[in-house]
Amino acid sequence: MLEKTPPMMVTFAHGEQFTEKLRMLSLDNVTFNETLNIRQCDKLQKLQLAILTFPDDYHLDLSSFTDLTKVTLRNLRLHHVTIAPAQVEKFWVYIKNDMLENTPPMMVTFAHGEQFTEKLRKLSLYNVTFNETLNIRQCDKLQKLQLAILTFPDDFHLELSSCTDLTGVTLLNLRLHHVTIAPAQVEKFWVYIKDDMLKKTPPMMVTFAHGEQFTEKLRMLSLDNVTFNETLNIRQCDKLQKLQLDTLTFPDDYHLDLSSFTDLTEVTLRNLRLHHVTIAPAQVEKFWVYIKNDMLENTPPMMVTFAHGEQFTEKLRKLSLYNVTFNETLNIRQCDKLQKLQLAILTFPDDFHLDLSSCTDLAKIYFVNIRLLHVTIAPAQLEVFFVTINNQMLKKTPPMEVTFANGEHFTKKLRKQKMDNVTLKPTLDIPELDKQNNLRRTTCTLS
């Protein structure tokens, strides 16, 4: 509702303010006729602030609020907050991505020389700074942890080995040297780093405490630019639903066997030198394999095998196959709910016809450096149709025939178009389409 709902105006009558009687306060998408003042509300137990406007140098001073157990600060441009952390069970600071660029980090200060204690259960620190190094070793009852866009000392070790109740750990866009976790209860372990940080960020060392590994409790796993003190073993995690692996190192002949992972709905494998992966495709909604150009030359194709004689199904929504091989011919005719397709550096039989005529929800198609005889598409919903081939392949590759199904053509929805080395049937007025939609186009043959 937020996008369509203007802030609610809150006015205090008779020149009054909240008093020491206040125990719970949530202000989400509201405005005031004066600056909010809650210093006198020192018996407050729960505080939630979201989408509020503060003066640029505003200091939210909660140092006297020694009964506070839950604090949530969401999507705020707030200069400074001071808390009394001794009783806090939840401290949750979060900011959405489209606010980050224009929002300086929030300064968080602990009053009375205190730190979080064993009472802490949920902690999110998103785009904040501290007046001292964060210390949560004593928070051994912590259940959920989210850290994003924080600065740590170069050799900092985030020691969570005593946090044996942890079920969710999210580490986003951090330069963190080392983290140790107790993985036995973990349901979500999500490490991600954006591309523009990768070049300057050494891999994060992940260590498992107590000789443990992830278990069947694991549901979501992302490992982006990390290293382990041992080979990753997730065979026992057969209830996994989402898997993302990026910029990891595997042994040369490593087989990532996910054949027993029949609940998997999303698999993303980016910038890996991985010999072989086996998946159970029946429930998969997203299967995304991608490798950046500067890795291609030294990376042999990844072998993809389908377990149980299955194929992708009508549940598939997004598919990228980049520098892979299959143990059988790819068949996606039944994937008629597919929305995004990216095929690159694949080998097809000489007379192969990729029939996408039933994929009427397709919005984006990318074909990069493939030798494909014929493709049939349903163009009515397409926003991107992008076919490109490098000069080295061009000399040896006959044009790809592109056929439109159901008598349709591209429409005004088309935003990006490139057609290298293709023939079109039937002919269409590309210049007119360019004029209408401000498209990018390169050489194509019309017939």
N, C-alpha and C positions, 0 to 999 in steps of 0.2 A: 504493500500500500504506500510505502514511503515516497516513491517517485511521483505519485499523483496527489500527495497530501501535503499542503503547506504547513509550516510549523503552527502549533497551537499557542496562542497568546495566553500567558498566565499572569494575572494581576493580583497583588496582595491588597486587601482592603484595610482601611484605617491606619495605613503606614506601618502595619505590623510585618513581622517575619516569622519563619519557623522558630520554634523554641526547643528547649532541652527535652520536651516531651516527645519529640520526633524520634521514631525507631526505624522506619523504613522509608526510603526515598528513591523513586525512579523518575527520571526526567528524560524522555526520549522524543526528540523533534519538537521542542518547545522553545518559546522565546519569553523573555521577561521585560517588564517595563523599567527594570533597574538591575544592577549587577546582583547576581545571586550571593547571598551571605548565609552560610550555615555554620560559622565558627562556634556559635552558641549551642549547637545541636550535639553536644558531646556524649549523648547517650545513644547516638545512632548506631544501628547494628548492620543494616544492609543499605548499600548505596549503588545506584546504577545511573550513569550519565551517558547519553548518546546523542550525537548530532546536535550539539549545543555550540553557541558562539561565546567565546571569552575574549576579554582584552588581551592584546599581544603578550604582555608580560605578567599575566595573571598567575598567582600562586594559590592553588587549592590546598589550604593548610588543614590537614586532618590529624595533626599531631596530638590533639587532646581527645581524639575519638578512640579511646582505649577499649571500647566494647565492640568495635567494628569486626565483623566476621566475614563479610562479603563485600568486595569492591569491584565494580565493572565499569570500565571507561572505554567507550567504543566510538570511533570515528570523531574524535575531538582534536581540535588544534588548541592544545593546552600546554603552556610553557613549563609549569612546575607543579608537582604534587608531593606533599609530605604525608606519610602514613605512620601510624603506630602499628607495627606488624605482629606483635606478640600473640594476638588472638585471631589473626586472619586465617580463614580456611580457604578462601578463594580471592585471588587478586588477578583480574583479567583485563589486560590492556590490549586492544586490537584496533587496527586502522585499515580501511579498505584500500585496495591498490590505487584507485584513481585519486586518492587524497595524498598519497605518499610523497609525490614529487614536490608538492607545495607545503608540506608540513614538517617543520624541524622536529628532531627527537624531543620527546617529553622527558624532563628531568624528574627522576624519582628519588626522593630522600627518605631515609628511615629516621624516625624520631627516637630520642632517648638512647641512642647507641644500640638499638635492638636490631634483630634480624628476623626473618621468617622462622617459624618453629615447627615442631613435629605436628602441629595442628593443621598445617597447610595441606590442602587436598588438590587444588587446581591453581595453576600458575600460567599466565600468558603475558609475555613481555614482548611487545611489538613496537619497534621504532622508539625505544627509550634509552636513556643514559642514566647511570648511577653516579653517586658521589664516592662510591667505593666499589671494589670488586664483588660481584654477585657470589653469595655463599649459600648453597641450599643442601649441603651435605647432611645437615641435621633434620631435614624435612623427609624423613624416611617413611612417612605415610602418604606421600604425594602419589596421586593417581593419574593426573593429566598435566602434561607440560608442553607449552608452545613457546618457542623462542624464535624471533625473527628480527633481522636487521639490527643486531646488537654488535658492539665492539668488545672483543676479549683481548687480553694480553697474548702475545705471539705464541707462547708455549702453554697456554691455559688448558687444564685438564678438567672437563666437566664430569665430576665423579658422582654417578648415580647408582653405584653398585649396591648401596644400602636401601634404595627405593624399590623394594620388592613388591609393592602394590601397584606400580606403574602399569597402566593399561594403554595410555596414549602418549606418544612422544612425537612432536613436530619441530623440526629444526630447519628454518627457511632463511636462505641468503645470509649465512653466517660464515665468518672466517674463524673457525674453531679448530684448534690443533688436534684435540683428542676428547672422545666421550666414552665412558664406560657405563654400560647398562646391565640391569638384571632382566633378561628377556623372557623369563618363564610365564609372566602374566600379560605380556604386551599383546594388544590387539591391533594397534596402529603404530608403526615406526616409519616416519615420513621425513626424509632428508632431501631437500631440493635447493638448488642454487641457480639463479638466472644466468643466462649465457654471458652477459657482459661482466659478470664477476668471475667467471671460470678461469680466464687466462691469468688472473692475478691471485688466485686462491689455491693453495696446495690442498691435496686431498685430506679429508677429515679421517683420522684413525678411529675406528669403532672397535671396542673391545667388549666381549661378553664376560660378565662376572660369574664366578662360581662354576666354571666349566659348562655352563648352560648354553642352549641354543633357543631360537624361536620355536614355538610349539604350535599345536593345532589350534590354539586360541588366536593366532595371527590372522587378521582380516585384510589389512592394508599395509603395503610395504613399498617405500620408495628409497632407493639408494642412489644418490647423485654425487659423483665425485668423492667417493669414500674408499678407504682401504680397510682390510681386516687383518687381525693377527692370525687368522686361519682361513681356510677355504670356506666360502659361504655354503651352508647346507640348509635348504628349506624343503626338502622332500616330505618332511613330516607335517608341513603347514598346509594340509590338504583342504582346509576351509578358506584359504586365501581368496579374496574377491577382487582386489586391485593390486597390480604389480607394476612398478616403474623402476627400471634399471638404466643408469646413464653414466658414461665415463667411468666404467669399472674395468678391472683387469681380471681375466680368467686364464687358467692353464690352456695351452694350445689346443688340446683335444677335449675341452670341457663340454659336457652334455648337460644342459639345463632341462631336467626332466620334470615337466609339469603335467604329466599325463593323468595323475590322480587328482588334479586340482579342478574338479568338475563344477565348482562354484565361481570360477574366474569369469569376471565380466569385462575387465579392462587389463590389457597388457601393453606396456610401452617399453621398447628396447631401443635406446638411443646411444649412438657413438660407442658401440661395443665391438670388440674383437672376440666373437663368440662362435664356436665351431658348430654347435647344434642345439636346437631347442625343440622340445616336443610339447604340444599343447592339446588340451581337450577343448575343441572349439564350440561345442554345442551351445553354451551360454554366453559366449563372448560377444560383447557389444562394440568394443574397440580393440583392435590389434594394430599396433603402430610401431613399425620398425623403420628407423631412419639412421643414416650415417652421414656425417659432414664430409665435404669434398676432400679436405686435406687428409682424411683417413683412408679414403677409398683405395688408393694405389697399393697400400700395404695390408689391406684387409680382405681376405678371401670371403666369398659369399657365405652367409649363414644358412645352414641347412634347417628348414622348418618341416617338422613332421606332425601329422595329425594322429592323435591316439584314437583307438577304438573304432577305426574305420569311419570316423565322422568327418564332416565338413562344416564350414561356417553356415549359419542358418539365417532365417529372417530377422533374428535379433541383432545382427551386425549393423552398426551405424557408421563406424569410421574404420578405414582400412588403409594402411600404408605398408608397402612391401618394397624395401630399398636394399638392393644388393643381397638378395636371398635366392635360395634354390629350394625346390620342393621334391618330395619323393613321389609325387604324382602331379598331373596337370591341374592347375588352379581352376576351381569351379565356384563361381559366385552368382550364378543365375538365380538361385533361390534367395539371395540376399536383397530382396526387393524393397527393403526399408533403408538401404545404404544412403548415407548423406554426403560422405566425403571419401574420395578414393585417390590414392597416390601410389603409382607404380613407377619404379625406377630401377634400371640396370637389372632387368629380368630377362630370362630366356623363355621364349614360347616356341611351340612347334611351328614349322614354316607356314602351314595353312590354318593357323589358329584364328578363330573368330571369337572375340570377347563380346559377348552379347549382354548388354546392359539395358535392353529395351524395357525390361520390367522394373528397373530401378527409377521410378518416377519421382522419388524424393531427392535424388542426387542434386546437390548444389555446387559441389566443387570436384573437378577432375584434373589431376596432374599426371602427365605421362612424360617421363624424363629418360632419355637414352634407352629406349626399348625398340626391339625389332618385332613389330606386331603387324600381321597382315591386314586385319579388319576389326573395327570396333563399331558397334551399334549403340547409340545413346538415345535417351529420352530427354530432349534439350529444354523442355518448357520451364523447368525450375532452376536451370543452371545459372550460377553467378560467375563461376570461373571455369573456363575450358582452356587448358594450358598444355600444349604439346611442344616439347623442345628436344633437340638432338644435337650432340656435339659434332664438330666438323670431321673428326676422325671416323665417326660412325656413319656419317652422311653418305660417304662415297660407296659404302657397302650395303646400304639399307634401302630397299625399295619403299616408295611412299606408303603410308598407312591409309587405308580406305576408311573414311568416317561416314557412317550412314545414320540418318535420323529416323527414329521409330515413330509410328503412329501419325505420319504425315506432318509432324511438328517441325518448328524451326527454333532457333534462339529467339529470346524475347527481350523485352526491356530490362529484365532482371540481370542480364549478362553485364558484368563489370570488368572482367579481365579475360582477355583472349590472346592466345599465341598459338599459331599452327605452323610448325616447321615440318616440311616434308610430308604433307598429307594430301589426299584427294577427297573431295566432298561430293556426296550424292544425297539429295539433289543439289543443284547449284543454288546459292543464296547470295543476296546482295550484301557482301561484307562492307564495302564503303559506306553504304547507307546505315548499316548497323554501327559502324565506327562513329559516324556523325551523331547518331542518336545517343550513344552510350559512352562516348569518350574512351574508346577501347584502345589497348595496345595490340598491334598485330604485326606479324612478320610473314615471310614468304609462305604462301600456300598455293596449291594447284586446284582449280575448280573444274569439276567435270560432272 
